[in-house]
Amino acid sequence: MKKEKKPTAGAAGLRRRAEERLRAAATKGAPSLTEPETQRILHELQVHQIELEMQNDELRQSRAEVEAGLERYTDLYDFAPVG
């Protein structure tokens, strides 16, 4: 009975806005990077991506726990004897 939000719709909008900002920043003329700088930045981005994936996993697990608790206490409330 609960409504599920489509995460792809929000993610698609977020990605579109990020790409627009990237295009706007690129038109201002970003300085070119050397190979070591590019490798360092790529490494940082990959580490950050893994960190975000780990945080996302933790958030999903926490949400599942909260929803299980909500269901348990909802059942307890709904089936409690009336005094």
C-alpha positions in Angstrom: 0.0 0.0 0.0 3.0 2.3 0.2 4.1 4.3 -2.8 7.5 3.5 -4.2 9.4 6.4 -5.6 11.3 5.8 -8.8 14.9 6.6 -8.0 15.8 6.7 -11.7 13.6 9.7 -12.3 15.4 11.8 -9.6 18.8 10.4 -10.6 18.2 11.2 -14.3 17.3 14.8 -13.4 20.3 15.2 -11.1 22.6 13.8 -13.8 21.1 16.2 -16.4 21.7 19.2 -14.1 25.2 18.1 -13.4 26.0 17.7 -17.1 24.6 21.2 -17.7 26.9 22.6 -15.0 29.9 20.7 -16.5 29.2 22.2 -20.0 28.9 25.6 -18.5 32.2 25.2 -16.6 33.9 23.8 -19.8 32.9 26.9 -21.8 34.8 29.1 -19.3 38.0 27.3 -20.3 39.4 24.8 -17.9 43.2 24.5 -17.8 44.6 21.3 -19.4 46.0 18.8 -17.0 49.2 16.8 -17.2 49.1 13.0 -17.2 50.1 12.6 -13.5 47.5 15.1 -12.5 44.8 13.4 -14.5 45.8 10.0 -13.0 45.6 11.5 -9.5 42.2 13.0 -10.1 40.9 9.8 -11.6 42.1 7.8 -8.6 40.4 10.3 -6.2 37.2 10.0 -8.2 37.3 6.2 -8.1 37.9 6.2 -4.3 35.1 8.7 -3.8 32.7 6.5 -5.9 33.5 3.5 -3.8 32.9 5.5 -0.6 29.6 6.6 -1.9 28.6 3.1 -2.9 29.5 1.9 0.6 27.4 4.7 2.2 24.5 3.8 -0.1 24.7 0.2 1.0 24.6 1.3 4.7 21.7 3.6 4.0 19.7 0.9 2.3 20.4 -1.5 5.2 19.4 1.1 7.7 16.2 1.9 5.8 15.3 -1.8 5.7 15.8 -2.1 9.4 13.6 1.0 10.0 10.9 -0.3 7.8 11.0 -3.7 9.6 10.6 -1.9 12.9 7.8 0.2 11.6 6.0 -2.9 10.4 6.5 -4.6 13.7 5.2 -1.7 15.8 2.3 -1.1 13.3 1.2 -4.7 13.7 1.6 -4.4 17.5 -0.6 -1.3 17.6 -3.2 -2.6 15.1 -3.6 -5.9 16.9 -3.5 -4.6 20.5 -6.6 -5.3 22.6 -8.8 -2.3 23.2 -9.1 -1.6 26.9 
